[in-house]
Amino acid sequence: MVSQVAQLILLTVNKDACTLADRIRQKIQNRTFEYKDKVISITASIGAASMVPQENIDPDKLINMADKALYQAKDQGRNRVCSSSKELRL
């Protein structure tokens, strides 16, 4: 089963967002879960993006950047963090 979850972290720059995302990814990877008497492990692929706050910003652009980074993480083998290559300035 594959699931996608969105998380918005305010007031961080791309580097900080990636550091935090990787800490979250590691916590998920290092935890095991029990389900119906079976121990299972899960991993996380995370896409990060950031933008400089300004008036008239279209949040869909930020979401699209993060979504592209997420699929880049999945394409590169999963269980990793990828980010947009730049902060979005509109």
C-alpha positions as CSV (number, residue, x, y, z in Angstrom):
1,M,0.0,0.0,0.0
2,V,1.3,3.4,-0.9
3,S,0.1,6.6,0.7
4,Q,0.9,10.3,0.2
5,V,0.8,12.8,3.0
6,A,1.4,16.5,2.7
7,Q,3.1,18.5,5.5
8,L,3.6,22.3,5.5
9,I,6.4,23.7,7.5
10,L,6.4,27.4,7.8
11,L,9.4,29.7,8.2
12,T,12.1,27.4,7.0
13,V,14.6,27.7,4.1
14,N,15.0,24.8,1.7
15,K,18.2,23.5,3.4
16,D,16.5,23.5,6.8
17,A,13.4,21.8,5.3
18,C,15.5,19.1,3.8
19,T,17.4,18.5,7.1
20,L,14.1,18.2,9.0
21,A,12.6,16.0,6.3
22,D,15.5,13.7,6.5
23,R,15.3,13.4,10.3
24,I,11.6,12.5,9.8
25,R,12.5,9.9,7.1
26,Q,15.1,8.3,9.4
27,K,12.7,8.1,12.3
28,I,10.2,6.3,10.1
29,Q,12.8,4.0,8.7
30,N,14.1,3.0,12.2
31,R,10.7,2.2,13.6
32,T,9.0,-1.1,13.3
33,F,5.2,-1.7,13.5
34,E,3.2,-4.8,14.4
35,Y,0.1,-5.7,12.4
36,K,-1.7,-9.1,12.7
37,D,1.3,-10.7,14.5
38,K,3.7,-9.5,11.8
39,V,6.5,-7.0,12.2
40,I,6.7,-4.6,9.3
41,S,9.0,-1.7,8.4
42,I,8.1,1.3,6.3
43,T,10.1,3.9,4.5
44,A,9.3,7.5,3.4
45,S,10.1,9.4,0.2
46,I,9.9,13.1,0.8
47,G,9.8,16.0,-1.6
48,A,10.7,19.5,-0.2
49,A,10.2,22.9,-1.7
50,S,10.4,26.4,-0.3
51,M,9.4,29.9,-1.4
52,V,10.1,33.4,-0.4
53,P,6.9,34.9,1.1
54,Q,5.4,37.7,-0.9
55,E,2.0,39.0,-1.7
56,N,-0.1,37.3,-4.5
57,I,1.8,34.0,-4.2
58,D,0.0,31.1,-5.8
59,P,0.5,28.2,-3.3
60,D,-0.2,25.7,-6.1
61,K,3.3,26.5,-7.5
62,L,4.9,25.5,-4.2
63,I,2.9,22.3,-4.0
64,N,3.8,21.4,-7.6
65,M,7.5,21.9,-6.9
66,A,7.3,19.7,-3.8
67,D,5.3,17.1,-5.8
68,K,8.0,17.0,-8.5
69,A,10.7,16.6,-5.8
70,L,8.7,13.7,-4.3
71,Y,8.5,11.9,-7.6
72,Q,12.2,12.5,-8.1
73,A,12.8,10.8,-4.7
74,K,10.7,7.9,-5.7
75,D,12.4,7.6,-9.1
76,Q,15.8,7.6,-7.4
77,G,15.0,4.5,-5.4
78,R,12.7,5.7,-2.6
79,N,13.4,6.2,1.1
80,R,15.1,9.5,0.5
81,V,14.6,13.3,0.5
82,C,14.8,15.4,-2.7
83,S,14.2,19.1,-3.0
84,S,13.4,21.6,-5.7
85,S,16.5,23.0,-7.0
86,K,15.8,26.6,-6.0
87,E,13.5,28.7,-3.8
88,L,10.6,30.0,-5.6
89,R,10.4,33.8,-6.1
90,L,7.4,35.3,-7.8
